[in-house]
C-alpha cells in the first residue's frame, strides 16, 4: 500500500497530476481544492495517498492532510459515493466543511458538490453523522502532533508546500472533549461545536465551550 509520496510535479491536469519520485512517475487524482493548493509544475510536493485496486483498474488518490484522507475513506464507504463523488464533496467543502456539514446534518451543503443529488447527500449525512465527532477530534490531535514541521524531503530542493491546518482544530477537539466530560453525547457536542466554530473560526477553547453550551441549553 502506498500511503504517502513526495516528489516533483511533472504536469497537472483538471483532476490529477503526475509526480516524479526519483525517476518513477505517479498519476495522483485529487480534489479541485487540493490541486489548487499545490505548488506549480517543477516544484516539490508531498501527499498522503490511498491506492484503489480493482480487477481492471489501479488508481492513486492524493490528500494534503490525514483528515482529508480519512473523510475520503468514510465518504466512499457510503452506498452511491465513489471516489469521484468523494473528491467532488471534498473539493466543494474541504475536510473541515465536511465535518461541519455532517455534524450539523446539513445535507444541502453536501448536495452542492458536482454530481451529488439530494438523496445521496441525505444518505451521506445519515450514514456518517456518528463518525463526525471522531474525525473532528482527530483533526485537533494531528494539529497538535504535527505542528509546523514540514514533510521530509530527501533532496535539497524547493520546500514542500503543506496545507494550513484549520485555525481552531485543536480548540474544537478540546471543546468536544470538555462537553463529553459534562455528559453530552458525541453527536450533540460535535454539532454544537461545529456551529460555534462556524460562527467564530478563530475562537479559542473557552469561547467555543461557552458558545456550544449556549446552543445546547434547553430552549424556552
C-alpha positions in Angstrom: 0.0 0.0 0.0 1.3 3.4 -1.0 0.5 5.7 1.9 2.4 8.9 1.1 4.6 10.2 -1.7 7.0 13.1 -2.0 8.3 14.3 -5.4 8.4 16.8 -8.1 5.3 17.8 -10.0 5.8 17.0 -13.7 2.4 18.1 -15.1 -1.1 19.0 -13.9 -4.5 18.2 -15.4 -8.0 19.1 -14.3 -8.4 16.2 -11.9 -4.9 14.7 -11.5 -1.2 15.4 -11.6 2.0 13.4 -12.4 4.5 13.3 -9.6 8.1 12.2 -10.3 9.6 10.3 -7.3 13.2 9.6 -8.1 12.5 8.7 -11.7 9.2 6.9 -11.2 6.1 8.9 -12.3 2.9 8.5 -10.2 -0.5 9.7 -11.5 -2.4 11.0 -8.5 -6.0 12.1 -8.5 -7.0 14.9 -6.2 -9.9 17.2 -5.4 -10.1 20.6 -7.1 -9.4 22.2 -3.7 -6.3 20.1 -3.2 -5.0 20.7 -6.7 -5.4 24.5 -6.3 -3.4 24.5 -3.1 -0.4 22.6 -4.6 2.7 24.3 -5.9 3.5 24.9 -9.6 4.9 22.4 -12.1 8.5 21.7 -11.4 8.2 22.2 -7.6 8.1 19.5 -4.9 5.0 18.5 -3.0 4.1 15.8 -0.5 0.7 14.0 -0.5 -0.9 11.3 1.7 -2.3 8.7 -0.7 -4.9 6.0 -1.0 -4.4 3.2 -3.6 -7.6 1.7 -5.1 -7.0 -1.7 -6.7 -9.7 -3.4 -8.9 -9.6 -6.1 -11.5 -9.3 -3.6 -14.3 -8.1 -0.5 -12.6 -5.4 0.9 -10.2 -5.8 4.5 -9.1 -3.9 6.6 -6.6 -5.7 9.4 -4.8 -3.9 12.2 -3.0 -4.7 14.3 0.0 -2.8 17.2 1.8 -3.9 16.1 5.3 -4.7 12.8 7.0 -8.1 14.2 8.0 -8.9 14.8 4.3 -7.8 11.2 3.6 -10.0 9.9 6.5 -13.0 11.7 5.2 -12.4 10.2 1.7 -12.3 6.7 3.3 -15.6 7.4 5.1 -17.3 9.0 2.2 -16.5 6.2 -0.2 -18.0 3.7 2.4 -21.4 5.3 1.7 -23.5 3.5 -0.9 -23.6 5.5 -4.1 -20.5 7.5 -3.3 -17.5 6.5 -5.3 -14.0 8.1 -5.4 -15.1 10.8 -7.9 -18.1 11.9 -5.8 -16.0 11.9 -2.7 -13.4 14.2 -4.3 -16.2 16.4 -5.5 -17.6 16.8 -2.0 -14.1 17.4 -0.5 -13.4 19.9 -3.3 -16.6 21.8 -2.6 -16.4 21.8 1.2 -12.9 20.9 2.3 -12.4 18.4 5.1 -13.4 20.9 7.8 -16.5 21.9 5.8 -17.5 18.2 5.5 -17.1 17.8 9.3 -19.3 20.8 9.9 -22.0 19.8 7.4 -22.2 16.2 8.6 -22.1 17.2 12.3 -25.0 19.7 11.7 -26.9 17.4 9.4 -26.6 19.9 6.6 -27.2 17.7 3.6 -27.8 20.8 1.4 -24.1 21.7 1.8 -23.2 18.2 0.7 -25.6 18.5 -2.3 -23.6 21.5 -3.5 -20.9 19.1 -4.8 -21.0 18.3 -8.5 -22.8 15.1 -9.3 -24.3 14.6 -5.8 -28.1 14.6 -5.7 -30.3 15.2 -2.7 -31.0 11.5 -1.9 -27.3 10.7 -1.9 -26.5 13.8 0.2 -29.0 12.9 2.8 -27.6 9.3 2.9 -24.1 10.7 3.4 -25.3 12.8 6.4 -27.3 9.9 7.9 -24.6 7.3 7.5 -21.7 9.4 8.7 -23.3 11.6 11.4 -21.9 9.4 14.2 -18.4 9.5 12.6 -18.1 13.3 12.6 -17.1 13.6 16.3 -14.1 11.2 15.9 -12.8 12.9 12.8 -13.2 16.4 14.3 -11.2 15.2 17.3 -8.7 13.5 15.0 -8.1 16.9 13.3 -7.2 18.6 16.6 -4.9 15.8 17.6 -3.0 15.9 14.3 -2.5 19.7 14.5 -1.0 19.3 17.9 1.2 16.4 16.9 2.4 17.8 13.5 2.7 21.5 14.5 4.7 23.4 11.9 7.0 20.5 10.9 7.4 20.2 7.2 7.2 16.9 5.4 10.6 15.3 4.9 12.3 15.8 1.5 15.2 13.5 0.6 16.8 16.0 -1.8 17.9 19.6 -1.2 15.2 21.2 -3.4 12.2 23.6 -3.1 10.5 23.0 0.3 7.2 21.1 0.3 4.0 23.3 0.4 1.8 22.0 3.2 -1.9 22.5 3.8 -2.6 25.1 6.5 -4.4 23.5 9.5 -7.8 24.7 10.5 -7.3 27.8 12.7 -9.1 26.2 15.7 -8.9 22.5 15.0 -7.3 21.8 18.4 -9.8 24.1 20.2 -12.7 22.2 18.6 -11.3 18.8 19.7 -10.7 20.2 23.3 -14.2 21.7 23.4 -15.8 18.4 22.3 -13.8 16.6 25.0 -15.0 19.1 27.6 -18.6 18.8 26.6 -18.3 15.0 26.7 -17.0 15.2 30.2 -20.1 17.2 31.1 -22.3 14.4 29.9 -23.2 15.5 26.4 -23.3 12.9 23.6 -20.6 12.9 21.0 -23.1 13.8 18.3 -24.7 16.7 20.2 -21.3 18.0 21.2 -19.9 17.8 17.7 -22.9 19.6 16.2 -22.8 22.4 18.8 -19.0 22.9 18.5 -19.3 22.8 14.7 -21.9 25.5 14.7 -20.0 27.6 17.2 -16.8 27.3 15.2 -18.6 28.2 12.0 -19.7 31.5 13.6 -16.2 32.2 15.1 -13.5 30.5 13.1 -10.6 31.7 15.3 -12.3 31.1 18.7 -10.2 29.5 21.4 -11.3 26.6 23.5 -13.1 28.5 26.4 -15.0 30.6 23.9 -16.1 27.6 21.9 -17.2 25.8 25.1 -19.3 28.8 26.2 -20.9 29.2 22.8 -21.6 25.5 22.5 -23.2 25.3 25.9 -25.5 28.2 24.9 -26.5 26.2 21.9 -27.1 23.1 24.0 -29.1 24.8 26.7 -32.8 23.9 26.8 -34.9 26.3 24.8 -37.8 28.1 26.4 
